Amino acid sequence: MKIPSCAGIGAFAFALSASAAATIDVTKVQQRWPWNNKVDVTYTIAADNADKRVNKVTITTTVDDQTYTVYDGAPNENATPGTHTVTWTNAPARAKSSALTMNAAIYSAIVPEGDDYMIIDLKDGSIKYEGLFPDGAIAGYSGQELSNARYNCDKYKSTRYPLRKIPKGTYKTGDSANFGSGGDLNTDAVWTTDKVFYIGVFKWTNYQYWHVLDKVSSAEQMTCKDRSLKFNASIRGVTDSTIAPARLKTDSYNVLEWLNAKTYESGSSLVFDLPTELMHEIATRAGTETPFFWGTDVSLASEYAVCGRSGTRPGLGWTEVGTKKPNAWGLYDMVGLQWEWCLDCYVKGNNPATHSDVFTPFVASTTLRRVRSGTGVDAAVSMRSSRRSAGKGGAADGDQFSFRISCIIPNAEEPAPGEGEE
């Protein structure tokens, strides 16, 4: 559903009811001095229940009977409630006139009901569901693009955690053409899944980790960088990948025990854990069968992955999550940035194509664990969807690996679509 509202200085304005859509009002137009063909435009957006919408702003003006596009923002770009200033950078000379009129329009798409996204509120453990936007809810944008715009912001990297639904289906894994017989063996396989699962839209962030500890105070703790943590002591609290994290008190300072306790206290019966490596690969590929989830062109890697950097991998996060393009399911940083822990044990030569199913981790007598996705210091060619390696899973492992959480939904407990966030 697309609802426009418009306003201008010295131009026109029409009002919609307060509950219908966000409204926009241009409050100031200021030419730069000395004149450099730039004009600053300040506007204010007011919105009813704006948190359940994605907005898009456009501003036009007419000079000497010619109409110019002053600003044409992407969804949610300078389009949240409050005051914003944008700059017209190539204004014609006549735009210096004090009679310059700006016509602003805002288009609002309402978040639909559904269960494509699971949203965990890390403050109280409550879980809500939201649907994927329909294509064209704002003209020119797919529903996935609009959902990406909604969730790729600080709110969902700090006090909320969004997960994307991966439906039952038939999925390819493996990359026989690029993997040999060593530790990375990963031959082609096809899997038909019998359960729905959800997986995090982002790697777990530094802010979210310190929120678990209830110690969010410093500027560094509040950053949305990905967080490196130990497999057992800091993430799961248990060493055996066949045992789900316990629902202990919410002062249990490993992420998954804390999270499962928090969501259980809020009334949820769901159990959150790390994904298996096959779950991770299916989510990374997003239905593709090419070596890279964006296709076959390795030169595009830097558009989708933090990779190819020099230097050593830092321990406390590399950069903010979500700075690169997502895959087709709206999942960010599925390759690059930092390795991600999976539940499976690591044994050299083990081939995931021989695993029993997508949801059962490979278990062996070792503390080594599989990791997926690669790092920011790896070359672009290493950003393949099937890339895999190993990390130490014991208490002594270094802070070198990141993670995202997942949730397998038993068939009898598939969630009914719930209300979106208020």
SULURBEL-V28549 format. One line per field, one symbol per residue. phi: phi as a letter, one per 40 degrees, with the letter a starting at -180 (. if undefined). psi: psi as a letter, one per 40 degrees, with the letter a starting at -180 (. if undefined). burial: 1 if it has 9 or more other ideal C-beta (glycine too) atoms within 8 Angstrom, else 0. A space follows every 10 residues. Layout:
phi = ???
psi = ???
burial = ???
This chain:
phi = .bbcbbaacg baabbbcdcc acbbbcbabb ccbcdbgbbc bbabbbacfc cbbbbbbbbb abbfgbcbcc abccdgcfbc dhbbbbbccb ccdcccdccd bbbbbbbbbc cccibcbbbc cccbgcbbbb ccdcdgdbdg bccccccdcc ccaddcbbcb bcbbcbcdib bcbgadcbbc bcccdaccab bbcbbcbbad cbcccdcccc cdcfbcaccc cccbccbcac dcdbbbgbcc ccbcdccccc cccbcccccc cccccchcbc bbacccccdc cdcccfgcbc dbcchbcccc dccbacagcc gccccbhbac cgcbccccbg cbfcbggadb cbcccbbdgc bcccccaccb ccbacaccbc bbggbccccd cccccccaab bccccccccb bbabcaacbd dcbdccdbcc cc
psi = hhhiiiiihe biiihiided iiiihhehhh iihihffhhh hhihhhihfd efihihhihi ihhfehhihd hgiihehfei iahihihhef iideeeheeh hhhiihhhhh hiiafdhhhh hedeeihiii ihiihedhhe iidddddddd egiddeecei hhihhhiiah iiiigddeia eaeehgiiih hhieiiiiih diihiddddd ddeffhdidd deifiihhii dcddddeidh eehiiigaie ehfidddddd dddddeeiei hiiiiidddd dddddfeiei dieebehdee dedeihieii aihidfidii ifeiiiaeef hifdiaciih iidiihhheh heeeidideh ihhigiehii iidaieeiid eefidehiai iheaeeiige iaiiiihhhi defhiihiii i.
burial = 0111111100 0000010000 1111110010 1100001111 1111111101 0111111111 1010000101 1010111010 0001010100 1100100001 1111111111 1111111111 1100111111 1110011100 1011111111 1100011101 1111110000 1111100010 0011111110 1010111111 1111111111 1100000000 1111111111 1100111000 1000110101 0101111111 1111010001 1111111111 1111110100 1111000101 1101111100 0010001110 1101011111 1111111111 1111111001 0110100110 1100000111 1111111101 0111111110 1111001001 1111111110 0000100101 10
